[in-house]
Amino acid sequence: MPHWQQVIKLAAQCYDISGLGYLGADVVLDRNYGPMLLELNARPGLAIQIANSMGLLPRLQQIETMNTATMDLEERLSFCQTNFG
C-alpha cells in the first residue's frame, strides 16, 4: 500500500489527540497531499478482522500486556510495525 508508514503514523497520532484507547481511523489517500484523516470512530466496526484474517482479541491482549498507554508515539509505531506490520 502506498504511504503505509505515513498512514500508520497518522493513525497512531489519533490516539494522542483523542484519548481513546480503541479507535478506528478512516484514512484516505489524496493524489496531491498523501494520507489524510477522514474521520475517527470511537466504536469502529469489527470487519477489520476479516481484512486481517485474524481475530481482534489476541491483538488487544498483546497490546494490554505491553502497557502501550505509557509509550510515546515513536515507541507505539515501533511496537505496531514489529508486532502487526
N, CA, C and O atoms as a CHARMM CRD file, in Angstrom:
* protein
*
  340
    1    1 MET  N      0.85300  -1.17500   0.00000 PROA 1      0.00000
    2    1 MET  CA     0.00000   0.00000   0.00000 PROA 1      0.00000
    3    1 MET  C      0.89700   1.23700   0.00000 PROA 1      0.00000
    4    1 MET  O      1.84300   1.31500   0.78400 PROA 1      0.00000
    5    2 PRO  N      0.61300   2.19000  -0.86000 PROA 2      0.00000
    6    2 PRO  CA     1.44000   3.40400  -0.89600 PROA 2      0.00000
    7    2 PRO  C      1.31300   4.19400   0.40700 PROA 2      0.00000
    8    2 PRO  O      0.23800   4.25700   1.00400 PROA 2      0.00000
    9    3 HSD  N      2.40000   4.78300   0.83100 PROA 3      0.00000
   10    3 HSD  CA     2.42800   5.66400   2.01000 PROA 3      0.00000
   11    3 HSD  C      2.07100   4.93800   3.30800 PROA 3      0.00000
   12    3 HSD  O      1.58800   5.56700   4.24900 PROA 3      0.00000
   13    4 TRP  N      2.30100   3.62700   3.37300 PROA 4      0.00000
   14    4 TRP  CA     1.86600   2.84800   4.53800 PROA 4      0.00000
   15    4 TRP  C      2.41800   3.39600   5.84800 PROA 4      0.00000
   16    4 TRP  O      1.68300   3.49900   6.83000 PROA 4      0.00000
   17    5 GLN  N      3.69500   3.74900   5.87800 PROA 5      0.00000
   18    5 GLN  CA     4.29100   4.25800   7.11600 PROA 5      0.00000
   19    5 GLN  C      3.61900   5.55900   7.55600 PROA 5      0.00000
   20    5 GLN  O      3.43100   5.77800   8.75200 PROA 5      0.00000
   21    6 GLN  N      3.26000   6.41400   6.61500 PROA 6      0.00000
   22    6 GLN  CA     2.57000   7.65700   6.94300 PROA 6      0.00000
   23    6 GLN  C      1.15900   7.38100   7.46600 PROA 6      0.00000
   24    6 GLN  O      0.69400   8.05200   8.38700 PROA 6      0.00000
   25    7 VAL  N      0.48600   6.40000   6.88200 PROA 7      0.00000
   26    7 VAL  CA    -0.86900   6.04100   7.32100 PROA 7      0.00000
   27    7 VAL  C     -0.81500   5.55400   8.77400 PROA 7      0.00000
   28    7 VAL  O     -1.62800   5.97100   9.60000 PROA 7      0.00000
   29    8 ILE  N      0.13700   4.67500   9.08300 PROA 8      0.00000
   30    8 ILE  CA     0.26900   4.14500  10.43400 PROA 8      0.00000
   31    8 ILE  C      0.57700   5.27000  11.42000 PROA 8      0.00000
   32    8 ILE  O      0.00900   5.31800  12.51200 PROA 8      0.00000
   33    9 LYS  N      1.47100   6.16800  11.03300 PROA 9      0.00000
   34    9 LYS  CA     1.81800   7.28300  11.92800 PROA 9      0.00000
   35    9 LYS  C      0.61200   8.19100  12.17100 PROA 9      0.00000
   36    9 LYS  O      0.37600   8.62300  13.29900 PROA 9      0.00000
   37   10 LEU  N     -0.14200   8.47700  11.12700 PROA 10     0.00000
   38   10 LEU  CA    -1.33600   9.31000  11.26000 PROA 10     0.00000
   39   10 LEU  C     -2.33400   8.66400  12.21800 PROA 10     0.00000
   40   10 LEU  O     -2.88900   9.33700  13.08600 PROA 10     0.00000
   41   11 ALA  N     -2.55700   7.37100  12.06100 PROA 11     0.00000
   42   11 ALA  CA    -3.49000   6.66300  12.94500 PROA 11     0.00000
   43   11 ALA  C     -2.98000   6.66100  14.38000 PROA 11     0.00000
   44   11 ALA  O     -3.76200   6.83000  15.31500 PROA 11     0.00000
   45   12 ALA  N     -1.67900   6.47300  14.56200 PROA 12     0.00000
   46   12 ALA  CA    -1.10500   6.46900  15.91200 PROA 12     0.00000
   47   12 ALA  C     -1.22600   7.84800  16.56500 PROA 12     0.00000
   48   12 ALA  O     -1.43300   7.93800  17.77500 PROA 12     0.00000
   49   13 GLN  N     -1.10200   8.90000  15.79700 PROA 13     0.00000
   50   13 GLN  CA    -1.25700  10.25200  16.33700 PROA 13     0.00000
   51   13 GLN  C     -2.68500  10.50400  16.81100 PROA 13     0.00000
   52   13 GLN  O     -2.90700  11.30900  17.71500 PROA 13     0.00000
   53   14 CYS  N     -3.64700   9.82300  16.20600 PROA 14     0.00000
   54   14 CYS  CA    -5.04600   9.98500  16.60700 PROA 14     0.00000
   55   14 CYS  C     -5.26300   9.53400  18.04500 PROA 14     0.00000
   56   14 CYS  O     -6.11400  10.07600  18.75000 PROA 14     0.00000
   57   15 TYR  N     -4.49700   8.55100  18.47200 PROA 15     0.00000
   58   15 TYR  CA    -4.57200   8.09800  19.87100 PROA 15     0.00000
   59   15 TYR  C     -4.22500   9.25300  20.80000 PROA 15     0.00000
   60   15 TYR  O     -4.90900   9.47600  21.79800 PROA 15     0.00000
   61   16 ASP  N     -3.17100   9.98300  20.47700 PROA 16     0.00000
   62   16 ASP  CA    -2.73400  11.09300  21.32100 PROA 16     0.00000
   63   16 ASP  C     -3.76300  12.21700  21.39300 PROA 16     0.00000
   64   16 ASP  O     -3.99000  12.79000  22.45800 PROA 16     0.00000
   65   17 ILE  N     -4.38100  12.52800  20.25900 PROA 17     0.00000
   66   17 ILE  CA    -5.29600  13.66700  20.25200 PROA 17     0.00000
   67   17 ILE  C     -6.69300  13.31500  20.74100 PROA 17     0.00000
   68   17 ILE  O     -7.43700  14.19700  21.16900 PROA 17     0.00000
   69   18 SER  N     -7.06200  12.02900  20.68400 PROA 18     0.00000
   70   18 SER  CA    -8.43000  11.65900  21.03800 PROA 18     0.00000
   71   18 SER  C     -8.57600  11.16000  22.47400 PROA 18     0.00000
   72   18 SER  O     -9.62100  11.35100  23.09600 PROA 18     0.00000
   73   19 GLY  N     -7.53500  10.52400  22.99900 PROA 19     0.00000
   74   19 GLY  CA    -7.64300   9.93200  24.33300 PROA 19     0.00000
   75   19 GLY  C     -8.40600   8.61400  24.33800 PROA 19     0.00000
   76   19 GLY  O     -8.65400   8.04400  25.40000 PROA 19     0.00000
   77   20 LEU  N     -8.78200   8.12600  23.15700 PROA 20     0.00000
   78   20 LEU  CA    -9.49600   6.85700  23.06600 PROA 20     0.00000
   79   20 LEU  C     -8.48200   5.71300  23.06100 PROA 20     0.00000
   80   20 LEU  O     -7.47900   5.76800  22.35000 PROA 20     0.00000
   81   21 GLY  N     -8.74700   4.68800  23.85200 PROA 21     0.00000
   82   21 GLY  CA    -7.84700   3.55000  23.89000 PROA 21     0.00000
   83   21 GLY  C     -8.00700   2.66100  22.67600 PROA 21     0.00000
   84   21 GLY  O     -7.03800   2.05700  22.21600 PROA 21     0.00000
   85   22 TYR  N     -9.21100   2.57300  22.15500 PROA 22     0.00000
   86   22 TYR  CA    -9.50200   1.76600  20.97300 PROA 22     0.00000
   87   22 TYR  C    -10.28300   2.65000  20.02100 PROA 22     0.00000
   88   22 TYR  O    -11.33600   3.17700  20.37900 PROA 22     0.00000
   89   23 LEU  N     -9.77900   2.81400  18.83000 PROA 23     0.00000
   90   23 LEU  CA   -10.43900   3.70000  17.87100 PROA 23     0.00000
   91   23 LEU  C    -10.21500   3.19100  16.45800 PROA 23     0.00000
   92   23 LEU  O     -9.33200   2.37400  16.19800 PROA 23     0.00000
   93   24 GLY  N    -11.02000   3.68600  15.57900 PROA 24     0.00000
   94   24 GLY  CA   -10.83700   3.42000  14.15300 PROA 24     0.00000
   95   24 GLY  C    -10.50600   4.72900  13.47400 PROA 24     0.00000
   96   24 GLY  O    -11.19600   5.72900  13.67500 PROA 24     0.00000
   97   25 ALA  N     -9.47000   4.73100  12.68100 PROA 25     0.00000
   98   25 ALA  CA    -9.08200   5.92700  11.93700 PROA 25     0.00000
   99   25 ALA  C     -9.32200   5.65100  10.45900 PROA 25     0.00000
  100   25 ALA  O     -8.67000   4.78900   9.87000 PROA 25     0.00000
  101   26 ASP  N    -10.24600   6.37300   9.86800 PROA 26     0.00000
  102   26 ASP  CA   -10.50900   6.24900   8.43500 PROA 26     0.00000
  103   26 ASP  C     -9.58800   7.21300   7.70400 PROA 26     0.00000
  104   26 ASP  O     -9.66600   8.42800   7.89000 PROA 26     0.00000
  105   27 VAL  N     -8.72800   6.66600   6.88100 PROA 27     0.00000
  106   27 VAL  CA    -7.71800   7.45600   6.17900 PROA 27     0.00000
  107   27 VAL  C     -7.94200   7.30300   4.67500 PROA 27     0.00000
  108   27 VAL  O     -8.21800   6.21000   4.18100 PROA 27     0.00000
  109   28 VAL  N     -7.82000   8.41100   3.96800 PROA 28     0.00000
  110   28 VAL  CA    -7.89900   8.38800   2.51100 PROA 28     0.00000
  111   28 VAL  C     -6.54300   8.80100   1.94700 PROA 28     0.00000
  112   28 VAL  O     -5.77800   9.51100   2.59800 PROA 28     0.00000
  113   29 LEU  N     -6.26100   8.35100   0.74000 PROA 29     0.00000
  114   29 LEU  CA    -5.02800   8.75300   0.06500 PROA 29     0.00000
  115   29 LEU  C     -5.36900   9.77300  -1.00700 PROA 29     0.00000
  116   29 LEU  O     -6.03900   9.45900  -1.99100 PROA 29     0.00000
  117   30 ASP  N     -4.90300  10.98800  -0.80800 PROA 30     0.00000
  118   30 ASP  CA    -5.11000  12.05700  -1.77600 PROA 30     0.00000
  119   30 ASP  C     -3.92400  12.09200  -2.74100 PROA 30     0.00000
  120   30 ASP  O     -2.77100  11.97400  -2.32700 PROA 30     0.00000
  121   31 ARG  N     -4.21400  12.25000  -3.99200 PROA 31     0.00000
  122   31 ARG  CA    -3.16600  12.26500  -5.01500 PROA 31     0.00000
  123   31 ARG  C     -2.12600  13.35100  -4.73700 PROA 31     0.00000
  124   31 ARG  O     -0.93700  13.13200  -4.96900 PROA 31     0.00000
  125   32 ASN  N     -2.54400  14.50200  -4.25300 PROA 32     0.00000
  126   32 ASN  CA    -1.61800  15.62200  -4.03700 PROA 32     0.00000
  127   32 ASN  C     -1.06200  15.69900  -2.61600 PROA 32     0.00000
  128   32 ASN  O      0.08700  16.09900  -2.42900 PROA 32     0.00000
  129   33 TYR  N     -1.85500  15.32500  -1.61800 PROA 33     0.00000
  130   33 TYR  CA    -1.46100  15.51200  -0.22400 PROA 33     0.00000
  131   33 TYR  C     -1.06300  14.22500   0.49400 PROA 33     0.00000
  132   33 TYR  O     -0.56800  14.27100   1.62000 PROA 33     0.00000
  133   34 GLY  N     -1.27600  13.08600  -0.14500 PROA 34     0.00000
  134   34 GLY  CA    -0.95300  11.81600   0.50900 PROA 34     0.00000
  135   34 GLY  C     -2.04000  11.43400   1.50700 PROA 34     0.00000
  136   34 GLY  O     -3.20200  11.79500   1.32000 PROA 34     0.00000
  137   35 PRO  N     -1.67700  10.70400   2.57300 PROA 35     0.00000
  138   35 PRO  CA    -2.67200  10.25300   3.55800 PROA 35     0.00000
  139   35 PRO  C     -3.32100  11.42600   4.29700 PROA 35     0.00000
  140   35 PRO  O     -2.64200  12.34600   4.75200 PROA 35     0.00000
  141   36 MET  N     -4.64700  11.36900   4.40300 PROA 36     0.00000
  142   36 MET  CA    -5.40100  12.39300   5.11600 PROA 36     0.00000
  143   36 MET  C     -6.45700  11.71500   5.97300 PROA 36     0.00000
  144   36 MET  O     -7.08300  10.74300   5.54900 PROA 36     0.00000
  145   37 LEU  N     -6.65000  12.23000   7.17600 PROA 37     0.00000
  146   37 LEU  CA    -7.65500  11.69600   8.08400 PROA 37     0.00000
  147   37 LEU  C     -9.04800  12.08900   7.61800 PROA 37     0.00000
  148   37 LEU  O     -9.33700  13.26800   7.41100 PROA 37     0.00000
  149   38 LEU  N     -9.89800  11.10200   7.45800 PROA 38     0.00000
  150   38 LEU  CA   -11.27900  11.35200   7.06400 PROA 38     0.00000
  151   38 LEU  C    -12.15900  11.46700   8.29600 PROA 38     0.00000
  152   38 LEU  O    -12.92900  12.41900   8.42400 PROA 38     0.00000
  153   39 GLU  N    -12.04900  10.48800   9.22000 PROA 39     0.00000
  154   39 GLU  CA   -12.81400  10.53800  10.45700 PROA 39     0.00000
  155   39 GLU  C    -12.23400   9.55900  11.46700 PROA 39     0.00000
  156   39 GLU  O    -11.50400   8.63400  11.10900 PROA 39     0.00000
  157   40 LEU  N    -12.57300   9.78000  12.74200 PROA 40     0.00000
  158   40 LEU  CA   -12.24900   8.85800  13.82600 PROA 40     0.00000
  159   40 LEU  C    -13.53700   8.22200  14.30700 PROA 40     0.00000
  160   40 LEU  O    -14.58400   8.86700  14.35100 PROA 40     0.00000
  161   41 ASN  N    -13.45100   6.95400  14.66500 PROA 41     0.00000
  162   41 ASN  CA   -14.60900   6.23100  15.17000 PROA 41     0.00000
  163   41 ASN  C    -14.30400   5.69100  16.55400 PROA 41     0.00000
  164   41 ASN  O    -13.34400   4.94500  16.74800 PROA 41     0.00000
  165   42 ALA  N    -15.14000   6.07900  17.51900 PROA 42     0.00000
  166   42 ALA  CA   -14.96800   5.58400  18.88200 PROA 42     0.00000
  167   42 ALA  C    -15.38400   4.12400  18.99900 PROA 42     0.00000
  168   42 ALA  O    -14.90100   3.40500  19.87400 PROA 42     0.00000
  169   43 ARG  N    -16.26400   3.69200  18.13100 PROA 43     0.00000
  170   43 ARG  CA   -16.72100   2.29700  18.12100 PROA 43     0.00000
  171   43 ARG  C    -16.62800   1.74800  16.69700 PROA 43     0.00000
  172   43 ARG  O    -17.64200   1.56400  16.02500 PROA 43     0.00000
  173   44 PRO  N    -15.40900   1.49200  16.25200 PROA 44     0.00000
  174   44 PRO  CA   -15.25100   1.02900  14.86900 PROA 44     0.00000
  175   44 PRO  C    -15.80600  -0.37600  14.67800 PROA 44     0.00000
  176   44 PRO  O    -15.87900  -1.17000  15.61600 PROA 44     0.00000
  177   45 GLY  N    -16.18400  -0.65400  13.47200 PROA 45     0.00000
  178   45 GLY  CA   -16.68100  -1.98800  13.14500 PROA 45     0.00000
  179   45 GLY  C    -15.58300  -3.03100  13.27500 PROA 45     0.00000
  180   45 GLY  O    -14.39500  -2.70700  13.25200 PROA 45     0.00000
  181   46 LEU  N    -15.98200  -4.25300  13.40800 PROA 46     0.00000
  182   46 LEU  CA   -15.02300  -5.33200  13.58400 PROA 46     0.00000
  183   46 LEU  C    -14.69800  -6.04100  12.27800 PROA 46     0.00000
  184   46 LEU  O    -14.06600  -7.09800  12.29300 PROA 46     0.00000
  185   47 ALA  N    -15.11800  -5.48000  11.15000 PROA 47     0.00000
  186   47 ALA  CA   -14.82200  -6.08900   9.85500 PROA 47     0.00000
  187   47 ALA  C    -13.32300  -6.13300   9.57900 PROA 47     0.00000
  188   47 ALA  O    -12.87400  -6.89000   8.71800 PROA 47     0.00000
  189   48 ILE  N    -12.54800  -5.32900  10.30000 PROA 48     0.00000
  190   48 ILE  CA   -11.09400  -5.35600  10.12800 PROA 48     0.00000
  191   48 ILE  C    -10.54700  -6.75300  10.38400 PROA 48     0.00000
  192   48 ILE  O     -9.51500  -7.13100   9.82900 PROA 48     0.00000
  193   49 GLN  N    -11.23500  -7.52000  11.22200 PROA 49     0.00000
  194   49 GLN  CA   -10.80200  -8.88900  11.48200 PROA 49     0.00000
  195   49 GLN  C    -10.80900  -9.71500  10.19700 PROA 49     0.00000
  196   49 GLN  O     -9.95700 -10.58400  10.01100 PROA 49     0.00000
  197   50 ILE  N    -11.76800  -9.44400   9.31300 PROA 50     0.00000
  198   50 ILE  CA   -11.86000 -10.16100   8.05200 PROA 50     0.00000
  199   50 ILE  C    -10.69700  -9.73800   7.14600 PROA 50     0.00000
  200   50 ILE  O    -10.05300 -10.58000   6.52000 PROA 50     0.00000
  201   51 ALA  N    -10.43600  -8.44100   7.08300 PROA 51     0.00000
  202   51 ALA  CA    -9.35700  -7.93500   6.24300 PROA 51     0.00000
  203   51 ALA  C     -8.00100  -8.46700   6.70400 PROA 51     0.00000
  204   51 ALA  O     -7.12300  -8.73500   5.88300 PROA 51     0.00000
  205   52 ASN  N     -7.83200  -8.61800   8.01300 PROA 52     0.00000
  206   52 ASN  CA    -6.56000  -9.09600   8.56000 PROA 52     0.00000
  207   52 ASN  C     -6.47800 -10.61600   8.61800 PROA 52     0.00000
  208   52 ASN  O     -5.40900 -11.17400   8.86500 PROA 52     0.00000
  209   53 SER  N     -7.60800 -11.28600   8.39100 PROA 53     0.00000
  210   53 SER  CA    -7.67900 -12.74900   8.54700 PROA 53     0.00000
  211   53 SER  C     -7.21400 -13.16900   9.93500 PROA 53     0.00000
  212   53 SER  O     -6.56700 -14.20300  10.09800 PROA 53     0.00000
  213   54 MET  N     -7.54800 -12.36200  10.92600 PROA 54     0.00000
  214   54 MET  CA    -7.12400 -12.63100  12.29300 PROA 54     0.00000
  215   54 MET  C     -8.13300 -11.99600  13.24500 PROA 54     0.00000
  216   54 MET  O     -8.59900 -10.88100  13.01200 PROA 54     0.00000
  217   55 GLY  N     -8.46000 -12.69800  14.29900 PROA 55     0.00000
  218   55 GLY  CA    -9.34100 -12.13400  15.30800 PROA 55     0.00000
  219   55 GLY  C     -8.69500 -10.96200  16.02700 PROA 55     0.00000
  220   55 GLY  O     -7.47000 -10.85800  16.09000 PROA 55     0.00000
  221   56 LEU  N     -9.50600 -10.10300  16.55600 PROA 56     0.00000
  222   56 LEU  CA    -9.02300  -8.90400  17.23600 PROA 56     0.00000
  223   56 LEU  C     -8.53900  -9.18300  18.65300 PROA 56     0.00000
  224   56 LEU  O     -7.60600  -8.53100  19.12200 PROA 56     0.00000
  225   57 LEU  N     -9.15300 -10.13600  19.33900 PROA 57     0.00000
  226   57 LEU  CA    -8.84200 -10.37900  20.74500 PROA 57     0.00000
  227   57 LEU  C     -7.36400 -10.64100  21.00800 PROA 57     0.00000
  228   57 LEU  O     -6.81900 -10.03100  21.92900 PROA 57     0.00000
  229   58 PRO  N     -6.67600 -11.50600  20.26100 PROA 58     0.00000
  230   58 PRO  CA    -5.24800 -11.71900  20.54700 PROA 58     0.00000
  231   58 PRO  C     -4.41200 -10.44300  20.42400 PROA 58     0.00000
  232   58 PRO  O     -3.47300 -10.23800  21.19400 PROA 58     0.00000
  233   59 ARG  N     -4.74700  -9.59700  19.46900 PROA 59     0.00000
  234   59 ARG  CA    -4.01000  -8.32900  19.31600 PROA 59     0.00000
  235   59 ARG  C     -4.26900  -7.40100  20.49700 PROA 59     0.00000
  236   59 ARG  O     -3.34100  -6.78300  21.01800 PROA 59     0.00000
  237   60 LEU  N     -5.51700  -7.30500  20.91500 PROA 60     0.00000
  238   60 LEU  CA    -5.83400  -6.45000  22.05900 PROA 60     0.00000
  239   60 LEU  C     -5.14700  -6.95100  23.32300 PROA 60     0.00000
  240   60 LEU  O     -4.65300  -6.15500  24.12200 PROA 60     0.00000
  241   61 GLN  N     -5.11500  -8.26000  23.50300 PROA 61     0.00000
  242   61 GLN  CA    -4.44100  -8.82700  24.66800 PROA 61     0.00000
  243   61 GLN  C     -2.94800  -8.52700  24.63600 PROA 61     0.00000
  244   61 GLN  O     -2.35300  -8.21600  25.66800 PROA 61     0.00000
  245   62 GLN  N     -2.35100  -8.61800  23.47700 PROA 62     0.00000
  246   62 GLN  CA    -0.92300  -8.31700  23.35200 PROA 62     0.00000
  247   62 GLN  C     -0.65200  -6.84600  23.67300 PROA 62     0.00000
  248   62 GLN  O      0.32900  -6.52500  24.34400 PROA 62     0.00000
  249   63 ILE  N     -1.50500  -5.97000  23.20300 PROA 63     0.00000
  250   63 ILE  CA    -1.35800  -4.53700  23.47900 PROA 63     0.00000
  251   63 ILE  C     -1.48400  -4.27000  24.97100 PROA 63     0.00000
  252   63 ILE  O     -0.70600  -3.49400  25.52700 PROA 63     0.00000
  253   64 GLU  N     -2.45200  -4.90100  25.62600 PROA 64     0.00000
  254   64 GLU  CA    -2.64900  -4.69700  27.06000 PROA 64     0.00000
  255   64 GLU  C     -1.44000  -5.15800  27.86900 PROA 64     0.00000
  256   64 GLU  O     -1.07900  -4.50800  28.85000 PROA 64     0.00000
  257   65 THR  N     -0.80700  -6.26300  27.47900 PROA 65     0.00000
  258   65 THR  CA     0.34800  -6.75200  28.23200 PROA 65     0.00000
  259   65 THR  C      1.56100  -5.84100  28.08500 PROA 65     0.00000
  260   65 THR  O      2.44000  -5.83800  28.94600 PROA 65     0.00000
  261   66 MET  N      1.61600  -5.07100  27.00700 PROA 66     0.00000
  262   66 MET  CA     2.74900  -4.17700  26.77000 PROA 66     0.00000
  263   66 MET  C      2.56900  -2.80300  27.40700 PROA 66     0.00000
  264   66 MET  O      3.50400  -2.00300  27.40900 PROA 66     0.00000
  265   67 ASN  N      1.38900  -2.51300  27.94700 PROA 67     0.00000
  266   67 ASN  CA     1.10600  -1.20600  28.53600 PROA 67     0.00000
  267   67 ASN  C      1.47600  -0.08100  27.56900 PROA 67     0.00000
  268   67 ASN  O      2.25700   0.81000  27.90100 PROA 67     0.00000
  269   68 THR  N      0.90900  -0.13900  26.38500 PROA 68     0.00000
  270   68 THR  CA     1.21700   0.83600  25.34600 PROA 68     0.00000
  271   68 THR  C      0.75900   2.25300  25.70900 PROA 68     0.00000
  272   68 THR  O      1.17900   3.21800  25.07100 PROA 68     0.00000
  273   69 ALA  N     -0.09200   2.38400  26.71700 PROA 69     0.00000
  274   69 ALA  CA    -0.56900   3.71700  27.11600 PROA 69     0.00000
  275   69 ALA  C      0.57700   4.59700  27.60400 PROA 69     0.00000
  276   69 ALA  O      0.48600   5.82300  27.53900 PROA 69     0.00000
  277   70 THR  N      1.64300   3.99000  28.08700 PROA 70     0.00000
  278   70 THR  CA     2.77500   4.77200  28.58900 PROA 70     0.00000
  279   70 THR  C      3.81900   5.04300  27.50900 PROA 70     0.00000
  280   70 THR  O      4.79200   5.75600  27.75700 PROA 70     0.00000
  281   71 MET  N      3.62900   4.48700  26.32400 PROA 71     0.00000
  282   71 MET  CA     4.58900   4.68000  25.23200 PROA 71     0.00000
  283   71 MET  C      4.35700   6.01000  24.53300 PROA 71     0.00000
  284   71 MET  O      3.22600   6.49000  24.45000 PROA 71     0.00000
  285   72 ASP  N      5.43000   6.60000  24.03200 PROA 72     0.00000
  286   72 ASP  CA     5.25900   7.78700  23.20400 PROA 72     0.00000
  287   72 ASP  C      4.97400   7.34600  21.76600 PROA 72     0.00000
  288   72 ASP  O      4.94800   6.15100  21.47300 PROA 72     0.00000
  289   73 LEU  N      4.76600   8.29100  20.89400 PROA 73     0.00000
  290   73 LEU  CA     4.37300   7.99800  19.51600 PROA 73     0.00000
  291   73 LEU  C      5.36700   7.07600  18.82100 PROA 73     0.00000
  292   73 LEU  O      4.96500   6.08700  18.20800 PROA 73     0.00000
  293   74 GLU  N      6.63800   7.38000  18.90500 PROA 74     0.00000
  294   74 GLU  CA     7.64400   6.57700  18.20900 PROA 74     0.00000
  295   74 GLU  C      7.70900   5.15700  18.76000 PROA 74     0.00000
  296   74 GLU  O      7.90700   4.20900  18.00000 PROA 74     0.00000
  297   75 GLU  N      7.54700   5.00200  20.06500 PROA 75     0.00000
  298   75 GLU  CA     7.54200   3.66400  20.66600 PROA 75     0.00000
  299   75 GLU  C      6.32600   2.86200  20.20100 PROA 75     0.00000
  300   75 GLU  O      6.44100   1.67300  19.90300 PROA 75     0.00000
  301   76 ARG  N      5.15200   3.51700  20.13800 PROA 76     0.00000
  302   76 ARG  CA     3.94700   2.83700  19.65600 PROA 76     0.00000
  303   76 ARG  C      4.08300   2.42900  18.19300 PROA 76     0.00000
  304   76 ARG  O      3.67400   1.33400  17.80600 PROA 76     0.00000
  305   77 LEU  N      4.65900   3.31600  17.38100 PROA 77     0.00000
  306   77 LEU  CA     4.87000   2.99300  15.97100 PROA 77     0.00000
  307   77 LEU  C      5.78400   1.78500  15.82400 PROA 77     0.00000
  308   77 LEU  O      5.50200   0.87900  15.04000 PROA 77     0.00000
  309   78 SER  N      6.86300   1.77300  16.56700 PROA 78     0.00000
  310   78 SER  CA     7.79900   0.65600  16.51200 PROA 78     0.00000
  311   78 SER  C      7.12700  -0.64100  16.95500 PROA 78     0.00000
  312   78 SER  O      7.31900  -1.68900  16.33800 PROA 78     0.00000
  313   79 PHE  N      6.33900  -0.56600  18.02700 PROA 79     0.00000
  314   79 PHE  CA     5.61500  -1.73500  18.53000 PROA 79     0.00000
  315   79 PHE  C      4.66700  -2.27800  17.46300 PROA 79     0.00000
  316   79 PHE  O      4.63500  -3.48300  17.21600 PROA 79     0.00000
  317   80 CYS  N      3.90400  -1.40200  16.83800 PROA 80     0.00000
  318   80 CYS  CA     2.93600  -1.82200  15.81800 PROA 80     0.00000
  319   80 CYS  C      3.63600  -2.42100  14.60500 PROA 80     0.00000
  320   80 CYS  O      3.20500  -3.44800  14.08200 PROA 80     0.00000
  321   81 GLN  N      4.70600  -1.78800  14.16100 PROA 81     0.00000
  322   81 GLN  CA     5.41300  -2.28100  12.98000 PROA 81     0.00000
  323   81 GLN  C      6.04700  -3.63300  13.26100 PROA 81     0.00000
  324   81 GLN  O      6.07600  -4.49800  12.38500 PROA 81     0.00000
  325   82 THR  N      6.55600  -3.82500  14.48000 PROA 82     0.00000
  326   82 THR  CA     7.19300  -5.09300  14.83600 PROA 82     0.00000
  327   82 THR  C      6.16000  -6.20300  14.99500 PROA 82     0.00000
  328   82 THR  O      6.38200  -7.32300  14.53300 PROA 82     0.00000
  329   83 ASN  N      5.04300  -5.91000  15.63800 PROA 83     0.00000
  330   83 ASN  CA     4.08200  -6.94000  16.00000 PROA 83     0.00000
  331   83 ASN  C      2.92900  -7.11900  15.01600 PROA 83     0.00000
  332   83 ASN  O      2.36000  -8.20700  14.92700 PROA 83     0.00000
  333   84 PHE  N      2.58300  -6.07900  14.28500 PROA 84     0.00000
  334   84 PHE  CA     1.41000  -6.14900  13.43000 PROA 84     0.00000
  335   84 PHE  C      1.68500  -5.76600  11.98000 PROA 84     0.00000
  336   84 PHE  O      0.76300  -5.75900  11.16400 PROA 84     0.00000
  337   85 GLY  N      2.93200  -5.44700  11.64200 PROA 85     0.00000
  338   85 GLY  CA     3.27900  -4.96200  10.30600 PROA 85     0.00000
  339   85 GLY  C      3.24700  -6.00500   9.29800 PROA 85     0.00000
  340   85 GLY  O      3.51800  -5.74000   8.12700 PROA 85     0.00000
